[in-house]
Amino acid sequence: MAFVILDPCGPEKAAECVSVCPVDCIEEGPDQFYIDPDVCIDCGACKAVCPVEAIEEEYDLTPDQEVFLDKAEEFFANR
C-alpha cells in the first residue's frame, strides 16, 4: 500500500511532506505533489505533517479519489 496526495494539495503545495519522507518518494509536479506508489513504504510521516489534510492511504480512497492514485502512477511512469 502507498499514501496518495489528493486535491487539497493543488492550491496549497505546502511541501512539509517532502522533507519528512524517509525514502524521498515525494516529488513536485506541475499541479501538486505526488507520492511514488512503488517506493512509498507506508510509514505515514507525510500524512502526519500535511497542513491541508491532503494525504490518504491508498486503501482508504473513495471511488472519486482513485483518480489521484492514477495521476501519481502516470507521473512516475514518465520518469
SVG drawing of the C-alpha trace seen along z (x, -y; Angstrom):
<svg xmlns="http://www.w3.org/2000/svg" viewBox="-16 -28 31 30">
<polyline fill="none" stroke="black" stroke-width="0.4" points="0.0,0.0 1.0,-3.6 -0.2,-7.0 -1.8,-9.3 -1.9,-13.1 -5.4,-14.4 -6.9,-17.6 -6.4,-19.9 -2.6,-19.8 -3.1,-21.6 -3.8,-25.1 -1.6,-24.8 1.5,-22.9 2.9,-23.3 5.7,-20.7 6.1,-19.7 5.6,-16.2 8.7,-16.2 11.2,-16.9 9.8,-14.2 9.7,-11.3 12.4,-8.8 12.6,-7.3 12.4,-10.5 9.4,-9.3 7.5,-12.6 8.1,-15.0 6.6,-18.2 4.5,-18.0 3.0,-20.8 -0.3,-20.9 0.5,-19.2 3.0,-16.9 3.0,-13.2 4.0,-10.1 5.6,-7.3 3.4,-4.3 6.2,-1.9 8.7,-3.5 6.4,-4.6 6.9,-2.4 3.6,-3.4 5.1,-5.0 2.6,-7.8 5.1,-10.6 3.8,-12.6 0.2,-12.4 1.1,-13.5 2.6,-16.8 0.3,-17.8 -1.3,-21.1 -4.3,-20.7 -5.0,-17.0 -4.5,-16.1 -2.9,-12.7 -4.7,-9.4 -3.8,-5.8 -4.5,-4.0 -6.9,-1.6 -9.0,-4.4 -9.6,-6.2 -13.2,-6.7 -14.0,-5.8 -13.9,-9.5 -10.4,-9.9 -8.8,-7.0 -8.1,-9.3 -5.3,-10.8 -3.6,-7.4 -3.8,-7.1 -2.3,-10.6 0.6,-9.6 1.2,-6.4 1.2,-8.3 3.5,-11.0 6.2,-8.5 5.7,-6.2 7.1,-9.0 10.3,-9.4"/>
</svg>
